[in-house]
């Protein structure tokens, strides 16, 4: 049994227990914040099983279970990840693609980057982050609409940041996280090179 | 019986094999015992009622060849599936539980073999047959009963992994004893030592030449890879046979070698159909050789062995489970989950046949596997009830108090 700590924004959110099931596949156990346990078994042939237990205890009868094909699991995985629909309540959503992430970061009032430009901050050159778009105001409405009406796609080096804007940035997870710390907490954790 | 073309004979045999496989699939019953029973009914010792005879299939050379290929591919697959890294990764719990289980269970088998046959090779054969469970049936049971997510399943599958190691060691000892016709102790030690030496040398060489083998097998074409791997299995098996190590061990070694290469998954996909096809013939042809009229002498031994296996297995499983920190109920599931016997029992019995050991062993194994294949799944399905009604009242091993849990 191996433990994998899943970190999200530097915070440990869930402990995933990982175990080999020789001849069957692999097993992952996640205890949720509510104290319920979800066990995912990935079979060597691609079939996934999901079990839901009431608690992280010895009770061996799951509340429910589902068997999914490889195709179905991928689709459901994408739904849970938020690829089709981004919940409005979340200010930031990230998409992970092989270590690369796309993230929505809202600039709070008093952020050190307010008044700075993309070029001055050396976003791409030094920080390894590309600003894909800047959405004016809060991204509370339909994303497509916002992008067309009030936002700038691919802003140039002279683009000046203002509080209340939401940046859509892409880059390695570490770079994006560092940018986040800079924007939200004002700490510049980028390694100066 | 008129002489037919070999394709006709083979076709006739496969008609019955196909019937058995379809039926097993419909009944959700293990295919292995069903094929053996069908083989018994239509073989040279088959059913005869009045003037009507079901003795349709002869055990001819074609059937023998295919069934031997079946054993080779069953063991090649075992080697291929066996992964040292998985074994290491699975951790200490599995190592402790697996060793305890296999060790005690084999001891139980040896005691039983000794009680029935005294100090003899037959006793060792019986011990092997009653020790090794069927990986195929056990894994299928766990999946079908939706128990893959339960904690004790890790131990059950780990134990099966340890049984695989046991099979390799056991078969090399047994083949040394049985196939070389060794008579006295020095000869036995010599042949067994030779078998071990061969295995060790082979594995060492395979590890040393790992990169070269990997590169050599790196064929883009599936066709080429298939033919090369097939040849590899046959050649290693033939060499093993030449130096009196069971050909099955040779196939297992070939599997271990291929398992270390980057082509392992591809080869696995190619080999599974052959294993299924020839394996089915192996179980069927084993049935052909069993005369149910002679089973009388084996019935009593079989029934005692079955009772002894179920009771012993459960106890040993509980011990292995409790020692490694599983709860009472989980430990019971470990014991009850590994009762089914199948392919390995038949392989061991067929080796004893090749060594001209007591013919009772064939009938014994057929009956033993058949009954356990029926009883095993029923026991596992009712494991909870069995645990609460039968096992719990006898419990002397106290539940360890869990940290942070009031129970």
Interface residues (C-beta under 8 A of the other chain):
Chain A: X1 X2 X19 X20 X21 X22 X23 X24 X27 X29 X39 X41 X43 X49 X51 X53 X57 X58 X60 X62 X65
Chain B: X81 X83 X86 X87 X89 X90 X91 X93 X135 X139 X142 X143 X146 X147 X148 X149 X150 X151 X153 X154 X157 X158 X160 X161 X327 X329 X330 X333 X402 X405
